[in-house]
Amino acid sequence: MLARVTTIQIQSGKTDEVTQFVHDSVLSAAQQQHGLGGMLILVDPAAQKGMAITMWETAANMETGEASDGYYTQQLARASQFLAAKPMREVYEVRINE
């Protein structure tokens, strides 16, 4: 299993808006993706930062969403209205998942 961690810097005063956007748009799109094993959204309103952690059964499942027409790429483009900087994406192997 793999985890994709996307860290974002949110525009000042937009943490509630981006949280609502993720709830209304990103979550439903992610849940339709084959191989998704879960999603966790973290926000630090004081620092205007957020983090999305998604778990994937295989690298192929995760990479499908990152293609130019994939859900991940589309949702990042739509979220750009809330972002103060380019998102940072990292991928990790999941070693323990309780």
N, C-alpha and C positions, 0 to 999 in steps of 0.2 A: 504494500500500500504506500502511496505517496501523498504528501501534503504540499499544496501550493499556498504560499503565504504572500499576500499582496498588501503592501504598506502604502498608505496614502497620507498626504498632507492636505488637510481640508481648508478651504477658504474661511476666513474669519467669520464667525457667526452662522456657519452653514452645517454644523454637526447634526442638528435635528433634521434638516432637509435631506442630507445625504443618508441618514439612517432611514428615513421614510422611503426614499428612493430605493434603497437596498431591499427593504421589506416588500415594497409594492412591485418592483420590477426584477431585481437580480435574483431574489430568492426563488420566485416561481420559475424563472428561466433555468436556474441551476438545478432545481429539483427534477426537471425534465431530461437532464443529461445522463446518458448511460454511464454507469460506473461511479457515479457520485456516492461517496460514503458518508457525507455529512458536511456541515458548514458551521463556522463559528465567526461571528462579527464582534470586534472589540473597538471601542471608541474611547479616547481620552479627550473630553471636551476642553479641558484647560490647555492642553498642548495642541489642540486642533489636529489630532492625528487619529488615524483609524487603521485597522488591520482586518483582513478577511482571510480565514484559513479554511480551505476546502480539502477534503480527503478524497482520494481517487483509488480505485481498485488497481488500475494499470496506468502506465505512462501513456499508452495509446488513447485511453479514455480521456485523460487530462489534456493531451495535445490536440484532440479533436476540437475542443472548445477554444483553443488558442489560434486555430487557423484563421486566415484573413476574414472568413465569413462565419467564424464560430461564435458561440454565445458569449464567451469571455471577452473577446475582442470587441464585440458589439456593445456589451454592457459598459466596458471601460470608456468607449467613445461617448456613450450617453452620459456617463458620470463626470465627464471632463468639466462640465459646467460648475461642479462643486469643488474641483481640485485646485490647489495652489501650486502644485509641482507634478512632474511626471511620476506615476506610481512605480514602486520598486517591487519586482517579483522575484521570489526565490522558491526553490523546490527542495523538499527534504524527504528522506525515507522515514516512514513511520515505524519506529522500533517498539513502542509500547502504546497501546490504545485500550484504555480501560473504561 
